[in-house]
Every structure is written in structure tokens, then in C-alpha cells.
């Protein structure tokens, strides 16, 4: 076995995973990860192809789980990875400006403000560098 990340479970971890799988009361992802870790354990001597077929997952998923187990630990391997949220495009001040703009009279020749017009006006007034109509919609939806 020429793996970069080897899963070596303690007896306690192995029993904890077996309990998790047999009870079936955890999140499906955690149960699936538990099955993979049990098969990937050095003591089991299963290769990734066998694990892939037994657990119905891709080999790449197995490799990622091995890496998380080795680098982040037992608990981290059972919970989903945290994906950081991108920063907000419109902060409170910009949202206030948007609401004030939406409550004002629409431009000449328009019956009402559209999301595209609002987004364009925010850029035109240099309140933001760029903003999409869908971001404007989400910001306005929060206030209703």
C-alpha cells in the first residue's frame, strides 16, 4: 500500500465508528464517512478501488477523506468541511443607500425602478464598483 495519507484507527475510534454505523441515527454523510474510514483503516487492508465499490463513492472522495482524517483528526473527518462564505457585496451603508434610491422617484421615462436600473445607478453613483441585479434583489428582499 503506497498511500500518502494512511488511516490508522485506535480501538476506541474503530468501536465508535462501528457504533455510529450500526445505530444509523447520525447524518447520512457521517455514516458514509464512518464506513469509508472503517474500510480505509490500515488494519482492514482494503485498497481504494475496493472501498469505492463497497461504499459507492469515488476514489477522489476517499482520498480527500483520508487527508482530512490525517491532517484534521477523527472528529473533522466525520463532519462536513466548512466552506467559508464570500464577503458581503453590500454592507449596511450600501443597503441603506439602495433602499433610499428604490424609494425615490424612478428615472425619467420609467414607470418604476427595475433591479437592473438600481444596480446601474449604484455603480453610476460610485456607491459600489460593481453589483448584479440579483444581489440588489436579495438586498431588497431582506427588507420586506
C-alpha positions in Angstrom: 0.0 0.0 0.0 1.7 3.2 -1.2 -0.7 5.8 0.2 0.3 9.3 1.2 -2.3 9.5 3.9 -2.8 6.3 5.9 -5.8 5.9 8.2 -4.8 4.3 11.4 -7.7 4.0 13.8 -7.4 3.3 17.5 -9.5 0.6 19.0 -11.7 3.3 20.6 -12.2 5.1 17.3 -12.9 1.9 15.5 -15.6 1.0 18.0 -17.0 4.5 17.9 -17.3 4.2 14.1 -18.9 0.8 14.3 -21.5 2.1 16.8 -22.2 5.1 14.6 -22.8 2.8 11.5 -24.9 0.2 13.4 -27.2 2.7 15.1 -27.9 4.6 11.9 -29.0 7.7 13.9 -26.5 10.2 12.5 -26.4 12.2 9.4 -26.1 10.2 6.2 -22.8 11.8 5.4 -21.3 11.0 8.8 -22.4 7.3 8.4 -20.9 7.2 5.0 -17.6 8.7 6.2 -17.6 6.2 9.1 -18.0 3.3 6.6 -15.1 4.6 4.5 -12.8 5.2 7.5 -13.5 1.6 8.7 -12.6 0.2 5.3 -9.6 2.6 4.9 -8.2 1.6 8.3 -4.7 0.1 7.9 -5.9 -3.0 9.8 -8.5 -3.7 7.1 -6.0 -3.7 4.2 -8.6 -2.6 1.6 -7.4 -0.6 -1.4 -9.3 2.5 -2.7 -11.0 0.6 -5.5 -12.5 -1.9 -3.1 -13.6 0.8 -0.8 -15.1 2.7 -3.8 -17.2 -0.2 -4.8 -18.2 -1.2 -1.3 -19.3 2.3 -0.3 -20.4 3.6 -3.7 -18.2 6.7 -3.7 -15.4 8.0 -5.9 -11.8 7.3 -5.3 -11.2 11.0 -5.1 -13.7 11.3 -2.2 -11.8 8.5 -0.4 -8.5 10.3 -0.9 -10.0 13.6 0.4 -11.4 11.9 3.5 -8.1 10.2 4.2 -6.4 13.5 4.0 -8.9 15.2 6.3 -8.6 12.4 8.8 -4.8 12.6 8.9 -4.5 16.4 8.9 -7.5 17.5 10.9 -8.4 14.4 13.0 -11.1 11.9 13.8 -13.9 14.4 14.5 -13.2 16.6 11.5 -13.4 13.6 9.2 -17.0 12.8 10.3 -18.4 16.3 9.9 -18.8 18.2 6.6 -15.9 20.5 5.7 -16.5 24.2 6.5 -16.7 26.3 3.4 -16.0 30.0 4.1 -18.7 32.4 3.0 -17.6 35.0 0.5 -17.6 38.6 1.9 -20.9 40.5 1.5 -21.1 42.7 -1.5 -23.5 45.2 0.1 -22.9 46.2 3.6 -25.3 48.2 5.8 -24.4 51.6 4.4 -24.8 50.5 0.8 -28.1 48.7 1.6 -29.4 51.9 3.2 -28.4 53.9 0.1 -30.1 51.2 -2.1 -33.3 51.4 -0.1 -33.3 55.2 -0.3 -32.7 55.0 -4.0 -35.5 52.4 -4.5 -38.0 54.6 -2.6 -37.1 57.7 -4.7 -38.8 58.6 -7.9 -37.7 56.4 -10.9 -35.6 57.9 -13.7 -37.3 60.0 -16.4 -39.2 57.8 -18.8 -39.5 54.9 -16.4 -42.7 54.0 -14.5 -40.7 52.3 -11.7 -37.3 51.1 -10.7 -36.1 47.8 -12.0 -33.4 45.7 -10.4 -31.1 46.5 -13.4 -31.7 50.2 -13.1 -31.0 50.2 -9.4 -27.8 48.2 -9.9 -26.7 50.6 -12.7 -27.5 53.6 -10.6 -25.4 52.3 -7.6 -22.5 51.9 -9.9 -23.1 55.2 -11.6 -23.1 57.0 -8.2 -19.9 55.1 -7.3 -21.6 53.6 -4.2 -20.2 50.2 -5.3 -17.7 49.3 -8.0 -20.0 46.6 -9.5 -23.2 44.9 -8.5 -25.6 42.5 -10.2 -29.3 42.8 -10.3 -29.7 39.6 -8.3 -27.6 41.0 -5.5 -29.8 44.0 -5.5 -32.9 41.7 -5.4 -31.5 39.8 -2.4 -30.7 43.0 -0.5 -34.2 44.4 -1.1 -35.9 41.1 -0.3 -34.3 41.1 3.2 -36.0 44.4 4.0 -39.5 43.3 3.1 
